[in-house]
Amino acid sequence: MSLIIGLDPGPYRSAFVVYDGQAISEHLYAPNLDIVHWLIVHGADLVYHPATLVIEQIAAMGMAVGAEVFSTAHWDGRFTQAWLQPVEHLKRHEVKMHLCGSMRAKDPNIRAALIDKFGGPEWAIGTKKAPGPLYGLHGDEWSSLAICVTWWDLHIAKNGDQLSISKNSLKSPHLAE
């Protein structure tokens, strides 16, 4: 089984999601040094073999950039160095086009597309009493999941077909057996 670790880097804090094509096994939004530590520890862990780290790549938008963009690029390099397995990069526009079919898509559009892909709001997110497979994701973790799903669909799903997710094919990691 292949695992994808989608990472949305930031200048101070970053988010990641661990995804196996059907379910999220782990998600975290934390200071960058904590993410580096997690990558070092889990990069050698057999539970995470094989796993590909897919980092959202910084893309030139034709405008001047500030110190935060350079800091994010620095952390991208630190994350790449810490992970001893394959590392790939995916540009934001690839995620937007894959999930929403438009370069104009914003974070709420991407979140809505992910929720639809996982069966709609009642099933995908659920409630505290009956959590769905996306229950508990916050903020930048949604971008990390979008990276995972896009990479999975484009590079791993059989025959290049997009992964078709249904209520019957997913189990929430939060539901008791």
N, C-alpha and C positions, 0 to 999 in steps of 0.2 A: 504494500500500500504506500502510495506517495503522499507526503504531506506538503502543504504550502504554508509558509509563514509570510503573511503579507504585512509589510511594515510601512507606516506613514511617518516619515521622519519630521522632526521639528527642531528648532534651535535649542530648546531647553528640555522639552518632554516629547516623547514619541509614543505611538500606539502600534500594537501588533495583534494579529489574529492567527491562530493555528487552525487550519482547515484541511479536511481530508476528501473533499469533493461532495460530501453529504452533510457533515456536521462540523461545528466549531468545538474544538476540545479545550481551547484556552484563549483568553483575550486579556489585554493589559494596556493601560495608559499610565506611564510612569516617567520619572526623570531619566534622561538619556544614559547616565552611568548605570542605572538599574537594568536598563534594556541590554547594555553591553554585557553586564554580568550574566544575565539570563542567557544570552546568546553563547557566551563562553561555556557555561555549565551545560546547557542543553545541546550544544553542537557536538559534544562527545557522548551524549546519552543515546543508547541504542533504541530507546523509544522513538526518537526523532530521526531515525535512519530509514530510508532516505528522506530527506526533507530539503526543499529548495526555499531559500530566503528570497523573496521578491520585494524590492524596495521601490517606492514611488520615486521616480527620477525627477530631479529639478530640470525644468525646461525653460529655455529662453523665451520671453514673451515680448521682446523688443523694447523693454523699458529698463530704466536704471534700477539697480537693486541695492539693498542696504545690507547692513552687517548680519541681520538675521538669516538672509539667504546664504551667505558665506558660512555662517555657523552651522546651518542645516547641511550644507555640502560637506563640511568637516565631519559631522556626525555620521553622514552616509558612509564615509570612508572608514570611520571607527567601527560601524556595524558590519561592514563588509569584511574588515580585518578580523573581527571577533568570531564570525561564523566560519567554521572549517569545512562546510559543505558548499554545494553550488549556490551562487548568488546571481540573481538576475535583476534587471531594472525594467520598470514599466512606466511610460509617461501617462500623465493624467488624462491627456486627450484620448489615449487608447481606451482607458476605462470608460470615459464619457461616451465614446462612440459605440463601444461594445454593449454597455448596459442601457443607454438611453437613445442611441442613434443620432445624437446631436452634440456638437462642440459647445453649444450654449448651455448645456445641462449644468446645474448647480448642485451643491451637496444635498438639498432636499429632494431633488429629482433622482439622484443616485440612490438615496436611502429608500425612496418609494419603489424604485425598480427592483432593489434587493428584496424588499418586503413582498412585492408581487411574485418575484421569482421563487421565494420560499413559501408561497401559499396564501398570501394576503395577511392583513393585520391580525385577525383573530387567531390564525394558526401560527404565523411566523413569530409574532411577539408574545401573544397570549396574555396572561394575567399573572399576578403574583401567586395565586392559588394553582394556576395551570399554565406555567411558563412554556413558551414555544422555543424553537431552536435559536432564535435571535434575542431572546429575553436577556436583558442586562447589558446589551451593547450601548455604549455612550460615545458621543462626540467623534473623535478621530478614529475610534475603533470601527466605525461604519466605513470610513475610507480604506482601512486595512482589509476589511471583508471584501470591499469592492475590488481591491487589488487581487485578493485570493481567487475570487469567483472569475474574474476576467482571465487571470493566468490559467486557471484550471480549464476553463472553457476553450481557450485558444491553443493551449499547449498539451493538455493531458487527456481531455475527454476523447473517447474513442471516435475515430473517423472525423475528427474536427467538429463533430456535432456539439452544440451547446448542451450543457448539462440540463436535463429536464428533471426538475424536482417536484415531487408531489407529496401530499400529506402522508401517503402510505410509505414513501421511501425514506422519510426522515423521522428520527426520534429526537425529542428534546433531551439534551444532556441533563436537564434539571428535573425530569420526571422520574419518579421511582418506578422500578420494574414491577 
